[in-house]
Each structure stands twice: as structure tokens, then as C-alpha cells.
Amino acid sequence: MKTYRERMENILNKTEEKQRKNKIIKRASVLSCLCAGLIALNLFLFLPFSTQLPSVEKYKNSEYYGVIQTINKMTYTPPRYKNNFQKLTSGLAKFGAGMDMNGAGGGMAPENSASGMLGGNGYVETTDNQVSNVIEGDLFKRTNTHIFYMDYQAKRLRGYSIAGENSALVGEVAVQLQDGAHNLYMTEAPEIYLSADGQDLTMVSNVSVSKNGATYFSRYTLVVHYDVSDPANMKERGRTYFAGDYLSSRMVEGELLLFNNFVVYGSMCDFDIPSSYLPHYGAFDDLKYVAGENIICPENATNLRYTVVYKLNGNTAEVQDCAALFSYATEAYVSAENIFITRSYSARETLSETAYKNLSKTDISCIYYGGEGLEHKGVVTVEGNVKDQYSMDEYEGVLRVVTTVSETSWQRNDKAEFEHYIRLESVTGGSLYCIDLQTLKTVASEEKFITGETVQSVRFDGVKAYVCTAIVVTMTDPVFVFDLSDLDNITYKDTGVIEGYSTSLVQFKNGTLLGIGYSESGGLKIEIYAETQTALESVCVFELDSVTFSEDYKSYYIDREQGRIGLCVKDLRSGNATYYLLQFDGYGFLELVRAELDGQSVRGTCDLVRATVIEETLYVLSPAGADLYVQSLNA
């Protein structure tokens, strides 16, 4: 039998043994937790981020699956860092780099985040634009008895009588900028069209739309129809909305061809919400989506934007057909039967393992509208960028195009810590291409007919093409005239280097050429050119210094037969606005009218001033309230 002392020692030994085991268990638990924590931390820091595209398989049965796949690729942004460790250490490195010697925060640049139409009473409208019977919208239209003018600043459509000095405002109607719960804001000057009988007027405008006072705005193209059969009592007949920004439009034999841009915002794109990525149109309570079969999506899409072509009934705005060209954006030219939409982008050409070259290119998509609907004929690619609609022209089955070509070469700098390229050379120039519309192949060209300059204005006239290029910094330009009568032997003449440059070229009186643009000093220059056997020569020049003027061709009054040119200028010093009407008499310019418009409270820019001459009386319309400037040319 154990003694009391032995029993106590045994109990103490067991207690100590149990305490040792508990300590071992605790240590093991702590070590396990530490290991688990280290593993978790290691996974958090070093587990690679996923670079796999988000799946869109659930939409594979959708008619829009192809465009969904394209948008999904373009809106996906791969992780910038391989893992969280790289992300955190990069942030610390940036923080350290942004500290000065005393530890104060230094300045750091923020990172970038991702022409003729029958009007009322027999009046024939001449648009003085590119194609006969293809009418373009403007701020004003007229019949034999009335002038209609859209005052953008006042947001009102005004009707004036045509009665010489007795002309007056006979009626006006405000553009309704409230549609149910939607508030509308006109963001650019609208354009209007007049029906052949002068009874109906159509307005096309860019608007921003908010609902119930929300701060977020959606962009729409608004088409409104007015009954103007009684100019003293004009009324709205109906309206249609087209999602996206207004690009351009034409009226052809009572049908309205409308072009706009619909942008897909990557951060707001949700494939469960079609309106976030598909063009749509109609009334706000009855919006329709462009059908999948009408969407053309190129394989090398470069931007999240559609150019949408709508063919509408000119009187009801009912959509007869539409086509949406994904990744298209810029210019629209309309011939007698075809629509040409451009898409400019930069193509990369590898020169070596360490060098490459960026080339400017333009895809031109051809859509036939001469039938009942719209038919996409195909796409042709040319070198360079197309400046505007006047840089394209269809003639006897051939599309002629003038572009500004840009080439930039880059060389990798292997001495830099990170991959870095140095620009070696940048070259610009002008090129002309002739494309057979049956095959959509280039059949003739005059590539880089000039280098170091950019194309500023183009006009085609039958077998002639007139091109003004310029070095804008030095305010110098040559003007070229191309003879395209024999595509196997294209020839051209030029003026040589002259002062200033023209932003608009117009075929003018007695076979001359009218150039409107900038003088050497940056003021206004209006110049007449005549073609000789060997060159283009300047005949006469009209210049005004220290003035601004509109570059919008539609803001000019041009009468080729009479040799007249009219436009508004504003004095940079006084701010006074003056309308000039000049006449070319074969030798020089005669000043027929110099009308001070400040008495008419002209505001804004010269872009909004319009004028016309009716029976030797000049009518000038401006955003000046209810007043109309009238002056007889026989006085």
C-alpha cells in the first residue's frame, strides 16, 4: 500500500504530464493556425488572377449572339497584375516614388482609365450640295410664299412671309422639350426638311434625355413632324426617337435616310438589358430593337459604336428598314442609289522584331437604298482617313475617294527597364483612289500625290476632282485639279504654294473654282481659281483680318450662275456680326451688301446664320428673335 507521499507524487506527476500534453496540443494548434494562415496568405498573394473571358454561353441561342461575343471581348479588361503580391508591391513602389526626401507626398499624374425638290407653289429647291435630288437638311427651307427657319437658340420654328421689305414673321411654334416624364435638351443645331408640296416639315435634332429629373442623360436623335400648311398656325404631328447621336440625313423622293451613332458604354453594358448594347427606336413607351440579321459586325472591330442607317417614310417617320454597322463611326455620303459609311482605324505593320509601323486606313461600307429596303453590298478598304462627305463621289459606277494618309514608325528601346517604343518617323500625305462598285476593287489611284500635308477640302465635278491640301501650321496650301477622264492615265495640275488654305471648294461661275477658308494671318480668305493649260491660277482674292466665320458649307449662300457668295463674319475685336454678299464679275469681287446684324441681336456663332436671294432681294435669317433682315439688291 502506497503512502500518502507516494500518492501525492503520483497525482502531481500525472498533472504535469497532462499539462505537458496540453501545451503540446496548444502549440500544435497554434502552428496549424499559422500554417493555415501562411497558406491562405500565400494563396491570396500569389494565386494567379483569372484571365479567362466571362462566359456568354447562356446567350448562344440569341439572334445577337455574334455581336454579344464581340462586345464581350472588347469590354473585358484583363487583370493588370499577375497576382495580389504584384499589385500590392507595385502600389508601394508608386507610393515610395511619390515621396520626397522628407516623406511628403510628391505629385503624381493620374493613371488613364480604361439637288432639286418641288416645293409649295411650284418652288424648286436647289440644295447646292453633291447630288441632284438628294436633299440635305438645313436650318431653313422655303416655298414660293414663305421661309421657315429653325431658331436653335430660342428652340422655335419660325415662319416668315416672302414680300420684300414687307416680309414679316407670320407664325412660330416652340419645340416641345417635355415628353411625359422625359426632359429633353437640344445639344446641337437641328436640321429641317420640307415636303414636296410645302405642307409638312420634318425636324431632325440631337437631344439629351433625362427621366423624372435624373442626373443621368441618354442620347437620342429626335425626328419631329410639323403641319406647316398654315404658317400662322404650325402644329406638331408626331415624333420618333432613335437611340444615339445624330450623324447626318438625306431626303430622297419623300423618303428620309437617317444616320446616327449608338455607343455601347462598357461599364454599363449588361447583356440582360438589350437597350444597353443594341440600337433601338420608336416612342419611349414602345421602343424596338434593330434585328440581329440587320447588324453587320466586322471581325476587326475597334470601337464600341454602331453607325445605324434608317430608311423612313418622310411624312410619317415609319421605319421601313434599317442596318446597323458595328464599329463604324464617322462620315456618310449618299449618291443617287447608294449610301457610303466610313470607318477609320489604325493598322499595325511589323517591320522587324523590334519595330513596327502604324498605318491609317478607312473601311467604306456600301449600302444600296434604291430598292424597297436596304441592301449591304460590301466593304472596300483604302489607305488613309476620309475627311468628310465631299471627299467621296460616285460617278458612272466608280467611287472616287481622297484621303489623308498617315504613317508612323516605332522602334523598341531595349535599354528601358520596361517595354518602351520610340517614335522614329511620322509622315502624312494625300492619296486618291478609284473603286469599281461592281467588284469593290481599286481600279486606279494616285497615291501620295503630296507628302507632308493634309487634305483640307475636296470637290468632284464630273471627270474633275479639286483638292486643297495644307500645312496648317504655316498657313500655306496648293490646290490641285485632277483629270479623271482616263483612269489609266490620271493627270493633275496645281497652283503651287500659296498663302492660306481652303476648307471648302466649290465649282463656280464660268468654270472657275471658288475656295473659302483661311488667309495667311488666320482671317477669312475667299479666292477664285481658273484652270489653264498647265496649272491652276489665282484670279482674285477677298480677305478680312481679325474675323471668325463658319466652316459649315451650308452656312454659305452660293449662286453659281450669278457668281455670288454670301456669309456671316464676326469681328474678333468688337464682336459685331456682318453679313457680306459678294459677286464675282469675271475679274474681281464686287461688294453687293455689307449688312450689320448686331441690330438683330445676333448671338452665338456664324454657323446659325442663313440667307437667300429671292427676286433680287436678300433675306438674312439669324438666331435673333422675330426679326428678319431684308435688303433689295436693286436699291
RABEL-V725470 format. One record per residue. N is the residue number from 1. PSI is psi in radians with two decimals (NA if undefined). BURIAL is # if it has 9 or more other C-alpha atoms within 8 Angstrom, else .. Layout:
n:psi:burial
N:PSI:BURIAL
N:PSI:BURIAL
This chain:
n:psi:burial
1:2.28:.
2:2.58:.
3:2.99:.
4:-0.71:.
5:-0.74:.
6:-0.72:.
7:-0.73:#
8:-0.74:.
9:-0.67:.
10:-0.73:.
11:-0.72:.
12:-0.67:.
13:-0.73:.
14:-0.68:.
15:-0.78:.
16:-0.70:.
17:-0.74:.
18:-0.70:.
19:-0.67:.
20:-0.74:.
21:-0.73:.
22:-0.68:.
23:-0.73:.
24:-0.73:.
25:-0.76:.
26:-0.76:.
27:-0.73:.
28:-0.69:.
29:-0.77:.
30:-0.77:.
31:-0.68:.
32:-0.76:.
33:-0.73:.
34:-0.74:.
35:-0.77:.
36:-0.71:.
37:-0.73:.
38:-0.71:.
39:-0.79:.
40:-0.75:.
41:-0.73:.
42:-0.74:#
43:-0.73:.
44:-0.73:#
45:-0.66:#
46:-0.11:#
47:2.15:#
48:2.46:.
49:2.57:.
50:2.35:.
51:0.24:.
52:2.43:.
53:2.48:.
54:2.46:.
55:2.41:.
56:0.42:#
57:-0.50:.
58:-0.22:.
59:0.20:.
60:-0.37:.
61:0.03:.
62:2.53:.
63:-0.23:.
64:0.27:.
65:-0.71:#
66:-0.81:.
67:-0.54:.
68:-0.78:#
69:-0.74:#
70:-0.81:#
71:-0.65:#
72:-0.75:#
73:-0.69:.
74:-0.47:#
75:-0.23:.
76:2.27:.
77:1.94:.
78:2.71:.
79:2.44:.
80:-0.52:.
81:2.72:.
82:-0.62:#
83:3.13:#
84:-0.55:#
85:-0.81:#
86:-0.65:#
87:-0.79:#
88:-0.79:.
89:-0.58:.
90:-0.71:.
91:-0.72:.
92:-0.68:.
93:-0.71:.
94:-0.69:.
95:-0.75:.
96:-0.68:.
97:-0.42:.
98:0.05:#
99:2.49:#
100:-3.02:#
101:-0.44:.
102:0.06:.
103:0.09:.
104:2.60:.
105:2.23:.
106:2.93:.
107:2.38:.
108:2.41:.
109:2.37:.
110:2.61:.
111:2.58:.
112:2.32:.
113:2.57:.
114:NA:.
115:1.50:#
116:2.42:#
117:2.42:#
118:2.11:#
119:-3.03:#
120:2.54:#
121:0.57:#
122:0.03:.
123:2.32:#
124:2.07:.
125:2.25:#
126:2.09:.
127:-0.32:.
128:0.45:.
129:-2.60:.
130:-0.81:.
131:2.28:#
132:2.37:#
133:0.01:#
134:1.70:#
135:2.39:#
136:2.56:#
137:2.73:#
138:-3.13:#
139:-0.29:#
140:2.65:#
141:2.88:#
142:2.73:#
143:-2.90:#
144:-0.34:#
145:-0.35:#
146:2.66:#
147:2.33:#
148:2.29:#
149:2.26:#
150:1.91:#
151:1.74:#
152:-0.70:#
153:-0.66:.
154:-0.16:.
155:0.81:#
156:2.47:#
157:2.17:#
158:2.53:#
159:2.24:#
160:2.53:#
161:2.60:#
162:1.76:#
163:0.63:.
164:-2.34:#
165:-0.28:.
166:0.12:.
167:2.56:#
168:2.85:#
169:2.19:#
170:-0.30:#
171:2.78:#
172:2.73:#
173:2.36:#
174:2.49:.
175:2.13:.
176:2.04:.
177:0.40:.
178:2.19:.
179:1.60:.
180:-2.16:.
181:0.03:.
182:2.29:#
183:2.32:#
184:2.48:#
185:2.04:.
186:2.20:#
187:-0.24:.
188:2.81:.
189:2.28:#
190:3.10:#
191:2.62:#
192:2.69:#
193:2.61:#
194:2.38:#
195:2.86:#
196:-0.56:#
197:0.00:#
198:0.22:#
199:-0.45:#
200:2.53:#
201:2.39:#
202:2.28:#
203:2.36:#
204:2.25:#
205:2.62:#
206:2.34:#
207:2.56:#
208:2.42:#
209:2.28:#
210:2.65:#
211:2.29:.
212:0.68:.
213:0.20:.
214:2.64:.
215:-0.27:.
216:2.32:.
217:2.41:.
218:2.64:.
219:2.31:#
220:2.70:#
221:2.14:#
222:2.25:#
223:2.08:#
224:2.39:#
225:2.34:#
226:2.52:#
227:1.96:#
228:0.39:#
229:-0.53:.
230:1.69:.
231:-0.35:#
232:-0.18:.
233:1.11:.
234:2.46:#
235:2.56:.
236:2.37:.
237:-0.45:.
238:2.96:.
239:2.71:#
240:2.50:#
241:2.46:#
242:2.04:#
243:2.25:#
244:3.03:#
245:2.38:#
246:2.31:#
247:-0.96:#
248:3.06:.
249:2.85:#
250:2.68:#
251:2.13:#
252:1.96:#
253:0.86:.
254:0.02:#
255:2.39:#
256:2.13:#
257:2.06:#
258:2.33:#
259:2.29:#
260:2.92:#
261:2.21:#
262:2.10:#
263:2.38:#
264:2.04:#
265:2.00:#
266:-0.73:.
267:-0.32:.
268:-0.01:.
269:2.18:#
270:2.00:.
271:-0.18:.
272:-0.17:.
273:1.63:.
274:-0.59:#
275:-0.24:.
276:-0.26:#
277:0.00:#
278:2.38:#
279:2.50:#
280:2.84:#
281:2.91:#
282:-2.68:#
283:2.77:#
284:-0.51:.
285:0.12:.
286:1.02:.
287:2.43:#
288:2.65:.
289:2.53:#
290:2.29:#
291:2.59:.
292:-0.61:.
293:-0.27:.
294:0.12:#
295:2.20:#
296:2.05:#
297:1.93:#
298:2.68:.
299:-0.57:.
300:0.80:.
301:2.39:#
302:-0.24:.
303:2.73:.
304:1.17:#
305:2.39:#
306:2.56:#
307:2.12:#
308:2.26:#
309:2.12:#
310:2.41:#
311:2.02:#
312:2.67:#
313:2.17:#
314:-0.37:#
315:-0.51:#
316:-0.22:.
317:0.26:#
318:2.26:.
319:2.05:#
320:-0.53:#
321:2.85:#
322:2.75:#
323:2.32:#
324:2.10:#
325:1.87:#
326:2.43:#
327:0.17:#
328:2.82:#
329:-0.84:#
330:-1.40:#
331:2.70:#
332:2.22:#
333:2.36:#
334:2.12:#
335:-2.93:#
336:-0.40:#
337:-0.29:.
338:2.65:#
339:2.33:#
340:2.09:#
341:2.35:#
342:2.70:#
343:1.92:#
344:2.50:#
345:3.05:.
346:2.23:.
347:2.42:.
348:2.26:.
349:2.13:.
350:2.23:.
351:-0.64:.
352:-3.03:.
353:-0.38:.
354:0.13:.
355:2.63:#
356:2.98:#
357:2.37:#
358:2.23:#
359:2.32:#
360:2.36:#
361:2.77:#
362:2.20:#
363:2.30:#
364:2.02:#
365:2.31:#
366:2.19:#
367:2.14:#
368:2.18:#
369:0.09:#
370:-0.26:#
371:-2.70:.
372:-0.57:.
373:-2.54:#
374:2.32:#
375:2.08:.
376:2.07:.
377:-0.41:.
378:-3.01:.
379:2.44:#
380:2.54:#
381:2.34:.
382:2.75:#
383:2.38:#
384:-3.13:#
385:2.47:#
386:2.14:#
387:-0.83:#
388:-3.09:.
389:-0.54:.
390:-0.20:#
391:0.01:#
392:2.56:#
393:2.33:#
394:2.28:#
395:2.04:.
396:0.87:.
397:0.15:.
398:2.28:#
399:2.12:#
400:2.34:#
401:2.36:#
402:2.31:#
403:2.78:#
404:2.04:#
405:2.37:#
406:2.26:#
407:2.26:#
408:2.18:#
409:2.48:#
410:2.46:#
411:2.31:#
412:2.38:#
413:1.74:#
414:-0.21:.
415:-0.29:.
416:2.61:.
417:-0.68:.
418:2.81:.
419:2.18:.
420:2.41:.
421:2.49:.
422:2.30:.
423:2.18:#
424:-0.80:.
425:2.49:.
426:2.15:#
427:2.36:#
428:2.82:#
429:-3.13:#
430:2.44:#
431:2.67:#
432:2.32:#
433:2.49:#
434:2.16:#
435:2.21:#
436:2.12:#
437:-0.20:#
438:-0.71:.
439:-0.24:.
440:0.70:#
441:2.57:.
442:2.13:#
443:-0.25:#
444:2.69:#
445:2.77:#
446:1.53:#
447:2.37:.
448:0.91:#
449:-0.23:#
450:2.57:.
451:2.73:#
452:0.05:.
453:2.93:#
454:2.66:#
455:2.21:#
456:-0.52:#
457:2.60:#
458:2.52:#
459:2.44:#
460:2.52:#
461:1.66:.
462:-2.13:.
463:0.11:.
464:2.53:#
465:2.26:#
466:2.24:#
467:2.28:#
468:2.14:#
469:2.88:#
470:2.61:#
471:1.71:#
472:-0.60:.
473:-0.70:.
474:0.01:.
475:0.83:#
476:2.63:#
477:2.64:#
478:2.69:#
479:2.27:#
480:2.61:#
481:2.10:#
482:2.45:#
483:1.94:#
484:0.35:#
485:-0.51:.
486:1.82:.
487:-0.27:#
488:-0.17:.
489:1.23:.
490:2.24:#
491:2.79:.
492:2.74:.
493:2.85:#
494:2.95:#
495:-0.22:#
496:-3.09:.
497:2.19:.
498:2.91:#
499:2.49:#
500:-3.00:#
501:2.80:#
502:2.31:#
503:-0.22:#
504:2.38:#
505:2.39:#
506:2.31:.
507:2.30:#
508:-2.86:#
509:2.41:#
510:0.65:.
511:0.21:.
512:3.04:#
513:2.30:#
514:2.18:#
515:2.27:#
516:2.17:#
517:-2.46:#
518:2.46:#
519:3.07:#
520:-0.55:#
521:-0.07:.
522:0.04:#
523:-2.80:#
524:2.38:#
525:2.16:#
526:2.15:#
527:2.50:#
528:2.29:#
529:2.57:#
530:2.48:#
531:2.26:#
532:-3.02:.
533:-0.51:.
534:-0.20:.
535:3.09:#
536:2.34:#
537:2.53:#
538:2.26:#
539:-0.82:#
540:2.81:#
541:2.43:#
542:2.19:#
543:2.55:#
544:2.21:.
545:2.76:.
546:0.76:#
547:2.75:#
548:2.72:#
549:2.93:#
550:2.48:#
551:-0.01:#
552:2.05:.
553:-0.54:.
554:-0.28:.
555:-0.11:#
556:2.48:#
557:2.11:#
558:2.18:#
559:1.75:.
560:-0.73:#
561:-0.75:.
562:-0.19:.
563:0.66:#
564:2.50:#
565:2.24:#
566:2.50:#
567:2.82:#
568:2.43:#
569:2.69:#
570:2.32:#
571:2.22:#
572:-0.42:.
573:-0.82:.
574:-0.37:.
575:0.03:.
576:2.47:#
577:2.38:#
578:2.38:#
579:2.19:#
580:2.32:#
581:2.03:#
582:2.71:#
583:2.25:#
584:2.09:#
585:0.19:.
586:-0.28:.
587:-0.69:.
588:-3.03:#
589:2.31:#
590:2.36:.
591:1.81:#
592:-0.72:#
593:2.38:#
594:1.69:#
595:2.09:.
596:2.12:#
597:-0.01:#
598:-0.49:#
599:-0.32:.
600:0.16:#
601:0.79:#
602:2.24:#
603:2.98:.
604:-2.46:.
605:3.00:.
606:-0.19:#
607:-0.45:#
608:-0.05:#
609:2.36:#
610:2.75:#
611:2.74:#
612:2.73:.
613:2.15:.
614:2.08:.
615:0.91:.
616:0.52:.
617:2.27:#
618:2.23:#
619:2.17:#
620:2.17:#
621:2.37:#
622:2.82:#
623:1.25:#
624:0.53:#
625:-2.43:.
626:0.06:.
627:2.66:.
628:2.23:#
629:2.23:#
630:2.31:#
631:2.28:#
632:2.41:#
633:-0.11:#
634:-0.08:.
635:NA:.
